[in-house]
Amino acid sequence: MAKVPNLSGKSIIKSLSRAGFVVVRIKGSHHFVRHPDGRSTVVPVHAGESIGPGLLLKILADCELTREELRMLMK
C-alpha cells in the first residue's frame, strides 16, 4: 500500500477543483466542496498545517477518489 502524501488543505482544494469540485461555502477554516453529481466533503484549511493521513483518506472516500487519482490531479 502506497503512503499518503502530506498535503495542505489549500493544495487538496486545488486538486479537487481540477476534478470538478467547487467550494460552495466556507465556515471559519472549513471549506465545503461539492461536485455537480452530488459528492461532497469538508476540507479544513489551516495555515502552515498539513492534513493528516486519516483525514485525507476520509476526504478521498467522500469524494470517491483513489490515491492514484489524487496524484494525477496534483500534476
N, CA, C and O atoms as a CHARMM CRD file, in Angstrom:
* protein
*
  300
    1    1 MET  N      0.84500  -1.17300   0.00000 PROA 1      0.00000
    2    1 MET  CA     0.00000   0.00000   0.00000 PROA 1      0.00000
    3    1 MET  C      0.89000   1.23500   0.00000 PROA 1      0.00000
    4    1 MET  O      1.81600   1.34800   0.80300 PROA 1      0.00000
    5    2 ALA  N      0.59800   2.15200  -0.90500 PROA 2      0.00000
    6    2 ALA  CA     1.40700   3.35900  -1.03100 PROA 2      0.00000
    7    2 ALA  C      1.09500   4.33000   0.09900 PROA 2      0.00000
    8    2 ALA  O     -0.03000   4.39200   0.59400 PROA 2      0.00000
    9    3 LYS  N      2.11100   5.08500   0.49600 PROA 3      0.00000
   10    3 LYS  CA     1.90900   6.09000   1.53800 PROA 3      0.00000
   11    3 LYS  C      1.06400   7.23900   1.01500 PROA 3      0.00000
   12    3 LYS  O      1.06700   7.54700  -0.17700 PROA 3      0.00000
   13    4 VAL  N      0.35600   7.85400   1.91900 PROA 4      0.00000
   14    4 VAL  CA    -0.45100   9.01900   1.57800 PROA 4      0.00000
   15    4 VAL  C      0.44000  10.24800   1.71900 PROA 4      0.00000
   16    4 VAL  O      1.11900  10.39800   2.73400 PROA 4      0.00000
   17    5 PRO  N      0.45000  11.13300   0.71800 PROA 5      0.00000
   18    5 PRO  CA     1.33200  12.30900   0.80200 PROA 5      0.00000
   19    5 PRO  C      0.84100  13.31800   1.83400 PROA 5      0.00000
   20    5 PRO  O     -0.35000  13.37400   2.14000 PROA 5      0.00000
   21    6 ASN  N      1.77200  14.12200   2.37500 PROA 6      0.00000
   22    6 ASN  CA     1.40600  15.21700   3.27100 PROA 6      0.00000
   23    6 ASN  C      1.01700  16.40600   2.40100 PROA 6      0.00000
   24    6 ASN  O      1.82100  16.91600   1.62100 PROA 6      0.00000
   25    7 LEU  N     -0.22400  16.83200   2.55200 PROA 7      0.00000
   26    7 LEU  CA    -0.73000  17.93000   1.74000 PROA 7      0.00000
   27    7 LEU  C     -1.38600  18.97400   2.62400 PROA 7      0.00000
   28    7 LEU  O     -1.90000  18.66500   3.69900 PROA 7      0.00000
   29    8 SER  N     -1.36000  20.20600   2.15800 PROA 8      0.00000
   30    8 SER  CA    -2.08100  21.26000   2.87000 PROA 8      0.00000
   31    8 SER  C     -3.52400  21.26300   2.38200 PROA 8      0.00000
   32    8 SER  O     -3.82900  20.71200   1.32400 PROA 8      0.00000
   33    9 GLY  N     -4.40000  21.87700   3.14900 PROA 9      0.00000
   34    9 GLY  CA    -5.79900  21.97600   2.75500 PROA 9      0.00000
   35    9 GLY  C     -5.96400  22.72800   1.45100 PROA 9      0.00000
   36    9 GLY  O     -6.80400  22.37800   0.62200 PROA 9      0.00000
   37   10 LYS  N     -5.15600  23.76400   1.27300 PROA 10     0.00000
   38   10 LYS  CA    -5.23300  24.58000   0.05900 PROA 10     0.00000
   39   10 LYS  C     -4.88700  23.75100  -1.18700 PROA 10     0.00000
   40   10 LYS  O     -5.53700  23.89300  -2.22300 PROA 10     0.00000
   41   11 SER  N     -3.86600  22.88700  -1.08800 PROA 11     0.00000
   42   11 SER  CA    -3.48600  22.07000  -2.24500 PROA 11     0.00000
   43   11 SER  C     -4.52300  20.98800  -2.52900 PROA 11     0.00000
   44   11 SER  O     -4.71800  20.60700  -3.68300 PROA 11     0.00000
   45   12 ILE  N     -5.19300  20.48900  -1.48600 PROA 12     0.00000
   46   12 ILE  CA    -6.25300  19.49900  -1.69900 PROA 12     0.00000
   47   12 ILE  C     -7.42400  20.14800  -2.42800 PROA 12     0.00000
   48   12 ILE  O     -7.98600  19.55800  -3.35000 PROA 12     0.00000
   49   13 ILE  N     -7.79100  21.35400  -2.02100 PROA 13     0.00000
   50   13 ILE  CA    -8.89000  22.05400  -2.69100 PROA 13     0.00000
   51   13 ILE  C     -8.53500  22.33800  -4.14500 PROA 13     0.00000
   52   13 ILE  O     -9.38700  22.22300  -5.02500 PROA 13     0.00000
   53   14 LYS  N     -7.29500  22.70500  -4.40100 PROA 14     0.00000
   54   14 LYS  CA    -6.84800  22.97300  -5.77000 PROA 14     0.00000
   55   14 LYS  C     -6.95700  21.70400  -6.62400 PROA 14     0.00000
   56   14 LYS  O     -7.39300  21.76100  -7.77300 PROA 14     0.00000
   57   15 SER  N     -6.55900  20.56000  -6.05400 PROA 15     0.00000
   58   15 SER  CA    -6.64900  19.28700  -6.77200 PROA 15     0.00000
   59   15 SER  C     -8.09700  18.87900  -6.99500 PROA 15     0.00000
   60   15 SER  O     -8.45100  18.40000  -8.07300 PROA 15     0.00000
   61   16 LEU  N     -8.93300  19.06700  -5.98300 PROA 16     0.00000
   62   16 LEU  CA   -10.34400  18.70500  -6.11900 PROA 16     0.00000
   63   16 LEU  C    -11.04400  19.58700  -7.14900 PROA 16     0.00000
   64   16 LEU  O    -11.95300  19.13200  -7.84300 PROA 16     0.00000
   65   17 SER  N    -10.62100  20.85100  -7.25000 PROA 17     0.00000
   66   17 SER  CA   -11.24200  21.73400  -8.24500 PROA 17     0.00000
   67   17 SER  C    -10.93000  21.25400  -9.65500 PROA 17     0.00000
   68   17 SER  O    -11.73900  21.43900 -10.56400 PROA 17     0.00000
   69   18 ARG  N     -9.77800  20.64500  -9.84700 PROA 18     0.00000
   70   18 ARG  CA    -9.44500  20.08000 -11.15800 PROA 18     0.00000
   71   18 ARG  C    -10.34400  18.88700 -11.48900 PROA 18     0.00000
   72   18 ARG  O    -10.53700  18.55400 -12.65800 PROA 18     0.00000
   73   19 ALA  N    -10.89400  18.24300 -10.44700 PROA 19     0.00000
   74   19 ALA  CA   -11.79500  17.10900 -10.64000 PROA 19     0.00000
   75   19 ALA  C    -13.24400  17.55100 -10.76300 PROA 19     0.00000
   76   19 ALA  O    -14.13600  16.71300 -10.89600 PROA 19     0.00000
   77   20 GLY  N    -13.49100  18.85900 -10.72200 PROA 20     0.00000
   78   20 GLY  CA   -14.83400  19.36900 -10.91100 PROA 20     0.00000
   79   20 GLY  C    -15.54300  19.80800  -9.64000 PROA 20     0.00000
   80   20 GLY  O    -16.70100  20.22300  -9.69500 PROA 20     0.00000
   81   21 PHE  N    -14.87300  19.72600  -8.49800 PROA 21     0.00000
   82   21 PHE  CA   -15.46800  20.16000  -7.24200 PROA 21     0.00000
   83   21 PHE  C    -15.36200  21.68400  -7.12900 PROA 21     0.00000
   84   21 PHE  O    -14.39800  22.28600  -7.60300 PROA 21     0.00000
   85   22 VAL  N    -16.36500  22.29500  -6.49700 PROA 22     0.00000
   86   22 VAL  CA   -16.34600  23.73600  -6.26800 PROA 22     0.00000
   87   22 VAL  C    -16.61400  23.99800  -4.78900 PROA 22     0.00000
   88   22 VAL  O    -17.33800  23.25100  -4.13100 PROA 22     0.00000
   89   23 VAL  N    -16.02200  25.06200  -4.28600 PROA 23     0.00000
   90   23 VAL  CA   -16.26100  25.46000  -2.90200 PROA 23     0.00000
   91   23 VAL  C    -17.63900  26.11000  -2.85900 PROA 23     0.00000
   92   23 VAL  O    -17.87800  27.12500  -3.51400 PROA 23     0.00000
   93   24 VAL  N    -18.54500  25.51600  -2.08100 PROA 24     0.00000
   94   24 VAL  CA   -19.90400  26.05600  -2.00900 PROA 24     0.00000
   95   24 VAL  C    -20.08000  27.01300  -0.84200 PROA 24     0.00000
   96   24 VAL  O    -20.91400  27.91700  -0.89500 PROA 24     0.00000
   97   25 ARG  N    -19.29500  26.81500   0.21500 PROA 25     0.00000
   98   25 ARG  CA   -19.33000  27.76300   1.32300 PROA 25     0.00000
   99   25 ARG  C    -18.11500  27.55000   2.19800 PROA 25     0.00000
  100   25 ARG  O    -17.44500  26.52000   2.12500 PROA 25     0.00000
  101   26 ILE  N    -17.84200  28.54900   3.03200 PROA 26     0.00000
  102   26 ILE  CA   -16.72300  28.50000   3.97100 PROA 26     0.00000
  103   26 ILE  C    -17.25900  28.90600   5.33100 PROA 26     0.00000
  104   26 ILE  O    -17.94000  29.92200   5.46200 PROA 26     0.00000
  105   27 LYS  N    -16.94800  28.10800   6.34400 PROA 27     0.00000
  106   27 LYS  CA   -17.32300  28.45300   7.70700 PROA 27     0.00000
  107   27 LYS  C    -16.05600  28.35200   8.55000 PROA 27     0.00000
  108   27 LYS  O    -15.57700  27.26000   8.85500 PROA 27     0.00000
  109   28 GLY  N    -15.53300  29.49800   8.91400 PROA 28     0.00000
  110   28 GLY  CA   -14.26000  29.51300   9.62600 PROA 28     0.00000
  111   28 GLY  C    -13.15200  29.06100   8.69300 PROA 28     0.00000
  112   28 GLY  O    -12.92800  29.66600   7.64400 PROA 28     0.00000
  113   29 SER  N    -12.46100  27.99500   9.07500 PROA 29     0.00000
  114   29 SER  CA   -11.38400  27.48000   8.23300 PROA 29     0.00000
  115   29 SER  C    -11.82000  26.23900   7.45600 PROA 29     0.00000
  116   29 SER  O    -10.99600  25.59400   6.80800 PROA 29     0.00000
  117   30 HSD  N    -13.10100  25.90300   7.51600 PROA 30     0.00000
  118   30 HSD  CA   -13.59600  24.70800   6.84500 PROA 30     0.00000
  119   30 HSD  C    -14.25700  25.08000   5.51600 PROA 30     0.00000
  120   30 HSD  O    -15.21100  25.85500   5.46700 PROA 30     0.00000
  121   31 HSD  N    -13.71300  24.49700   4.43700 PROA 31     0.00000
  122   31 HSD  CA   -14.22400  24.74300   3.09900 PROA 31     0.00000
  123   31 HSD  C    -15.10400  23.55400   2.70100 PROA 31     0.00000
  124   31 HSD  O    -14.64300  22.41300   2.69100 PROA 31     0.00000
  125   32 PHE  N    -16.35100  23.82200   2.38100 PROA 32     0.00000
  126   32 PHE  CA   -17.29300  22.79700   1.96300 PROA 32     0.00000
  127   32 PHE  C    -17.25900  22.74000   0.44100 PROA 32     0.00000
  128   32 PHE  O    -17.57200  23.72600  -0.22600 PROA 32     0.00000
  129   33 VAL  N    -16.88400  21.60000  -0.10300 PROA 33     0.00000
  130   33 VAL  CA   -16.78000  21.45100  -1.55400 PROA 33     0.00000
  131   33 VAL  C    -17.80900  20.43300  -2.03700 PROA 33     0.00000
  132   33 VAL  O    -18.12300  19.46500  -1.34400 PROA 33     0.00000
  133   34 ARG  N    -18.32600  20.67600  -3.24500 PROA 34     0.00000
  134   34 ARG  CA   -19.34900  19.79500  -3.80100 PROA 34     0.00000
  135   34 ARG  C    -19.10100  19.62500  -5.29000 PROA 34     0.00000
  136   34 ARG  O    -18.66000  20.54800  -5.97500 PROA 34     0.00000
  137   35 HSD  N    -19.39200  18.43700  -5.77100 PROA 35     0.00000
  138   35 HSD  CA   -19.29900  18.10900  -7.19400 PROA 35     0.00000
  139   35 HSD  C    -20.70400  18.19500  -7.77600 PROA 35     0.00000
  140   35 HSD  O    -21.67100  17.95100  -7.05400 PROA 35     0.00000
  141   36 PRO  N    -20.85200  18.53100  -9.04900 PROA 36     0.00000
  142   36 PRO  CA   -22.19000  18.60200  -9.64400 PROA 36     0.00000
  143   36 PRO  C    -23.00100  17.30400  -9.52800 PROA 36     0.00000
  144   36 PRO  O    -24.23200  17.34800  -9.54900 PROA 36     0.00000
  145   37 ASP  N    -22.33000  16.15000  -9.40600 PROA 37     0.00000
  146   37 ASP  CA   -23.07300  14.89000  -9.28900 PROA 37     0.00000
  147   37 ASP  C    -23.50900  14.57600  -7.85300 PROA 37     0.00000
  148   37 ASP  O    -24.12400  13.53800  -7.60900 PROA 37     0.00000
  149   38 GLY  N    -23.19100  15.47600  -6.89300 PROA 38     0.00000
  150   38 GLY  CA   -23.67500  15.31100  -5.52700 PROA 38     0.00000
  151   38 GLY  C    -22.63500  14.93100  -4.49000 PROA 38     0.00000
  152   38 GLY  O    -22.90000  15.04000  -3.29300 PROA 38     0.00000
  153   39 ARG  N    -21.46000  14.48900  -4.91500 PROA 39     0.00000
  154   39 ARG  CA   -20.40900  14.15000  -3.94500 PROA 39     0.00000
  155   39 ARG  C    -19.96600  15.42300  -3.23600 PROA 39     0.00000
  156   39 ARG  O    -19.86500  16.48300  -3.85400 PROA 39     0.00000
  157   40 SER  N    -19.70200  15.31500  -1.92900 PROA 40     0.00000
  158   40 SER  CA   -19.25800  16.49800  -1.18700 PROA 40     0.00000
  159   40 SER  C    -18.40800  16.08300  -0.00100 PROA 40     0.00000
  160   40 SER  O    -18.46000  14.94200   0.45800 PROA 40     0.00000
  161   41 THR  N    -17.62700  17.03400   0.48300 PROA 41     0.00000
  162   41 THR  CA   -16.79200  16.81900   1.65500 PROA 41     0.00000
  163   41 THR  C    -16.41400  18.17400   2.23800 PROA 41     0.00000
  164   41 THR  O    -16.72900  19.22500   1.67900 PROA 41     0.00000
  165   42 VAL  N    -15.73200  18.11900   3.37500 PROA 42     0.00000
  166   42 VAL  CA   -15.25500  19.32400   4.04700 PROA 42     0.00000
  167   42 VAL  C    -13.73400  19.23500   4.14500 PROA 42     0.00000
  168   42 VAL  O    -13.19200  18.20900   4.55600 PROA 42     0.00000
  169   43 VAL  N    -13.05300  20.30900   3.76700 PROA 43     0.00000
  170   43 VAL  CA   -11.59000  20.34800   3.82700 PROA 43     0.00000
  171   43 VAL  C    -11.17500  21.49000   4.74400 PROA 43     0.00000
  172   43 VAL  O    -11.46900  22.65000   4.45600 PROA 43     0.00000
  173   44 PRO  N    -10.48800  21.17500   5.85700 PROA 44     0.00000
  174   44 PRO  CA   -10.00100  22.24800   6.71800 PROA 44     0.00000
  175   44 PRO  C     -8.75200  22.88700   6.11300 PROA 44     0.00000
  176   44 PRO  O     -7.85000  22.18900   5.65100 PROA 44     0.00000
  177   45 VAL  N     -8.70800  24.20800   6.12100 PROA 45     0.00000
  178   45 VAL  CA    -7.56100  24.93500   5.58100 PROA 45     0.00000
  179   45 VAL  C     -6.95400  25.74600   6.72200 PROA 45     0.00000
  180   45 VAL  O     -7.44900  26.81800   7.07000 PROA 45     0.00000
  181   46 HSD  N     -5.88000  25.22000   7.29300 PROA 46     0.00000
  182   46 HSD  CA    -5.17400  25.89400   8.38000 PROA 46     0.00000
  183   46 HSD  C     -3.78700  26.26000   7.87800 PROA 46     0.00000
  184   46 HSD  O     -3.07800  25.40600   7.34400 PROA 46     0.00000
  185   47 ALA  N     -3.39400  27.50300   8.04000 PROA 47     0.00000
  186   47 ALA  CA    -2.09300  27.97300   7.55700 PROA 47     0.00000
  187   47 ALA  C     -0.97100  27.21500   8.24700 PROA 47     0.00000
  188   47 ALA  O     -0.95500  27.08800   9.47200 PROA 47     0.00000
  189   48 GLY  N     -0.04300  26.71600   7.45900 PROA 48     0.00000
  190   48 GLY  CA     1.13800  26.06100   7.99700 PROA 48     0.00000
  191   48 GLY  C      0.92400  24.64100   8.48700 PROA 48     0.00000
  192   48 GLY  O      1.85900  24.03500   9.01000 PROA 48     0.00000
  193   49 GLU  N     -0.27500  24.08400   8.33700 PROA 49     0.00000
  194   49 GLU  CA    -0.54000  22.72500   8.79100 PROA 49     0.00000
  195   49 GLU  C     -0.90600  21.84000   7.61200 PROA 49     0.00000
  196   49 GLU  O     -1.52400  22.29200   6.64800 PROA 49     0.00000
  197   50 SER  N     -0.51500  20.57100   7.70100 PROA 50     0.00000
  198   50 SER  CA    -0.88700  19.62100   6.66700 PROA 50     0.00000
  199   50 SER  C     -2.03400  18.75300   7.16100 PROA 50     0.00000
  200   50 SER  O     -2.26300  18.62400   8.36300 PROA 50     0.00000
  201   51 ILE  N     -2.74200  18.16800   6.22200 PROA 51     0.00000
  202   51 ILE  CA    -3.85700  17.27600   6.53100 PROA 51     0.00000
  203   51 ILE  C     -3.28000  15.91700   6.91500 PROA 51     0.00000
  204   51 ILE  O     -2.42300  15.38800   6.20700 PROA 51     0.00000
  205   52 GLY  N     -3.73400  15.35700   8.01000 PROA 52     0.00000
  206   52 GLY  CA    -3.26600  14.04800   8.45300 PROA 52     0.00000
  207   52 GLY  C     -3.70600  12.94000   7.51000 PROA 52     0.00000
  208   52 GLY  O     -4.64900  13.11800   6.73900 PROA 52     0.00000
  209   53 PRO  N     -3.03200  11.80000   7.56600 PROA 53     0.00000
  210   53 PRO  CA    -3.34700  10.71400   6.63400 PROA 53     0.00000
  211   53 PRO  C     -4.76300  10.16700   6.79700 PROA 53     0.00000
  212   53 PRO  O     -5.40800   9.83100   5.80300 PROA 53     0.00000
  213   54 GLY  N     -5.25600  10.07100   8.02300 PROA 54     0.00000
  214   54 GLY  CA    -6.60800   9.56200   8.23100 PROA 54     0.00000
  215   54 GLY  C     -7.66300  10.47100   7.65100 PROA 54     0.00000
  216   54 GLY  O     -8.60600  10.00800   7.00900 PROA 54     0.00000
  217   55 LEU  N     -7.50700  11.78100   7.87500 PROA 55     0.00000
  218   55 LEU  CA    -8.45900  12.75000   7.34700 PROA 55     0.00000
  219   55 LEU  C     -8.38800  12.79400   5.81900 PROA 55     0.00000
  220   55 LEU  O     -9.41400  12.91700   5.15100 PROA 55     0.00000
  221   56 LEU  N     -7.19300  12.69500   5.27900 PROA 56     0.00000
  222   56 LEU  CA    -7.04500  12.70100   3.82300 PROA 56     0.00000
  223   56 LEU  C     -7.76700  11.50500   3.21100 PROA 56     0.00000
  224   56 LEU  O     -8.43500  11.64400   2.18600 PROA 56     0.00000
  225   57 LEU  N     -7.63800  10.33700   3.82500 PROA 57     0.00000
  226   57 LEU  CA    -8.33200   9.15500   3.31300 PROA 57     0.00000
  227   57 LEU  C     -9.84300   9.31400   3.41900 PROA 57     0.00000
  228   57 LEU  O    -10.57300   8.84200   2.54700 PROA 57     0.00000
  229   58 LYS  N    -10.31900   9.96600   4.46500 PROA 58     0.00000
  230   58 LYS  CA   -11.74900  10.23300   4.62100 PROA 58     0.00000
  231   58 LYS  C    -12.23800  11.18800   3.52900 PROA 58     0.00000
  232   58 LYS  O    -13.31000  10.98500   2.95900 PROA 58     0.00000
  233   59 ILE  N    -11.45900  12.22200   3.24100 PROA 59     0.00000
  234   59 ILE  CA   -11.80900  13.17200   2.18200 PROA 59     0.00000
  235   59 ILE  C    -11.87300  12.44900   0.83600 PROA 59     0.00000
  236   59 ILE  O    -12.79800  12.66800   0.05500 PROA 59     0.00000
  237   60 LEU  N    -10.89200  11.59000   0.56800 PROA 60     0.00000
  238   60 LEU  CA   -10.88100  10.83700  -0.68900 PROA 60     0.00000
  239   60 LEU  C    -12.06900   9.89500  -0.77300 PROA 60     0.00000
  240   60 LEU  O    -12.66100   9.74000  -1.84100 PROA 60     0.00000
  241   61 ALA  N    -12.42700   9.26300   0.34300 PROA 61     0.00000
  242   61 ALA  CA   -13.58600   8.36000   0.35600 PROA 61     0.00000
  243   61 ALA  C    -14.87400   9.14200   0.08400 PROA 61     0.00000
  244   61 ALA  O    -15.72900   8.69100  -0.67900 PROA 61     0.00000
  245   62 ASP  N    -15.00800  10.31200   0.70700 PROA 62     0.00000
  246   62 ASP  CA   -16.19000  11.15100   0.48400 PROA 62     0.00000
  247   62 ASP  C    -16.30200  11.56100  -0.98300 PROA 62     0.00000
  248   62 ASP  O    -17.39900  11.63300  -1.53600 PROA 62     0.00000
  249   63 CYS  N    -15.16300  11.82800  -1.59700 PROA 63     0.00000
  250   63 CYS  CA   -15.13900  12.28600  -2.99100 PROA 63     0.00000
  251   63 CYS  C    -15.11200  11.12400  -3.98100 PROA 63     0.00000
  252   63 CYS  O    -15.16300  11.33100  -5.19300 PROA 63     0.00000
  253   64 GLU  N    -15.03300   9.90100  -3.45800 PROA 64     0.00000
  254   64 GLU  CA   -14.95900   8.70200  -4.28500 PROA 64     0.00000
  255   64 GLU  C    -13.77400   8.75500  -5.24500 PROA 64     0.00000
  256   64 GLU  O    -13.89500   8.43700  -6.42800 PROA 64     0.00000
  257   65 LEU  N    -12.62200   9.16700  -4.70400 PROA 65     0.00000
  258   65 LEU  CA   -11.38100   9.21900  -5.46300 PROA 65     0.00000
  259   65 LEU  C    -10.37600   8.26700  -4.83500 PROA 65     0.00000
  260   65 LEU  O    -10.44700   7.97700  -3.64000 PROA 65     0.00000
  261   66 THR  N     -9.44300   7.78300  -5.63800 PROA 66     0.00000
  262   66 THR  CA    -8.36400   6.94700  -5.11700 PROA 66     0.00000
  263   66 THR  C     -7.12500   7.81500  -4.91100 PROA 66     0.00000
  264   66 THR  O     -7.06600   8.95700  -5.36700 PROA 66     0.00000
  265   67 ARG  N     -6.15100   7.25800  -4.22400 PROA 67     0.00000
  266   67 ARG  CA    -4.88200   7.98100  -4.02100 PROA 67     0.00000
  267   67 ARG  C     -4.21100   8.27100  -5.35800 PROA 67     0.00000
  268   67 ARG  O     -3.62600   9.33500  -5.56200 PROA 67     0.00000
  269   68 GLU  N     -4.30900   7.30000  -6.26300 PROA 68     0.00000
  270   68 GLU  CA    -3.67600   7.46300  -7.57200 PROA 68     0.00000
  271   68 GLU  C     -4.36100   8.58200  -8.36100 PROA 68     0.00000
  272   68 GLU  O     -3.69100   9.35600  -9.04500 PROA 68     0.00000
  273   69 GLU  N     -5.68400   8.67000  -8.27000 PROA 69     0.00000
  274   69 GLU  CA    -6.39600   9.74900  -8.94900 PROA 69     0.00000
  275   69 GLU  C     -6.01100  11.10400  -8.36700 PROA 69     0.00000
  276   69 GLU  O     -5.88500  12.08400  -9.10200 PROA 69     0.00000
  277   70 LEU  N     -5.82400  11.16400  -7.05100 PROA 70     0.00000
  278   70 LEU  CA    -5.38400  12.41300  -6.42200 PROA 70     0.00000
  279   70 LEU  C     -4.00300  12.80000  -6.92200 PROA 70     0.00000
  280   70 LEU  O     -3.75600  13.97000  -7.21600 PROA 70     0.00000
  281   71 ARG  N     -3.09800  11.82900  -7.02300 PROA 71     0.00000
  282   71 ARG  CA    -1.75300  12.12600  -7.52000 PROA 71     0.00000
  283   71 ARG  C     -1.80100  12.67900  -8.94700 PROA 71     0.00000
  284   71 ARG  O     -1.04700  13.58900  -9.29200 PROA 71     0.00000
  285   72 MET  N     -2.68900  12.12700  -9.76700 PROA 72     0.00000
  286   72 MET  CA    -2.80900  12.60500 -11.15600 PROA 72     0.00000
  287   72 MET  C     -3.36800  14.03300 -11.17600 PROA 72     0.00000
  288   72 MET  O     -2.96400  14.84100 -12.01300 PROA 72     0.00000
  289   73 LEU  N     -4.28400  14.34700 -10.27100 PROA 73     0.00000
  290   73 LEU  CA    -4.86400  15.69100 -10.21400 PROA 73     0.00000
  291   73 LEU  C     -3.85700  16.72700  -9.71300 PROA 73     0.00000
  292   73 LEU  O     -3.99200  17.91500 -10.00400 PROA 73     0.00000
  293   74 MET  N     -2.85600  16.28300  -8.96600 PROA 74     0.00000
  294   74 MET  CA    -1.85500  17.19800  -8.42400 PROA 74     0.00000
  295   74 MET  C     -0.85400  17.63000  -9.47100 PROA 74     0.00000
  296   74 MET  O     -0.16900  18.63300  -9.27000 PROA 74     0.00000
  297   75 LYS  N     -0.74000  16.93000 -10.56600 PROA 75     0.00000
  298   75 LYS  CA     0.26700  17.25600 -11.59000 PROA 75     0.00000
  299   75 LYS  C     -0.18000  18.38700 -12.46700 PROA 75     0.00000
  300   75 LYS  O      0.54600  18.78700 -13.37700 PROA 75     0.00000
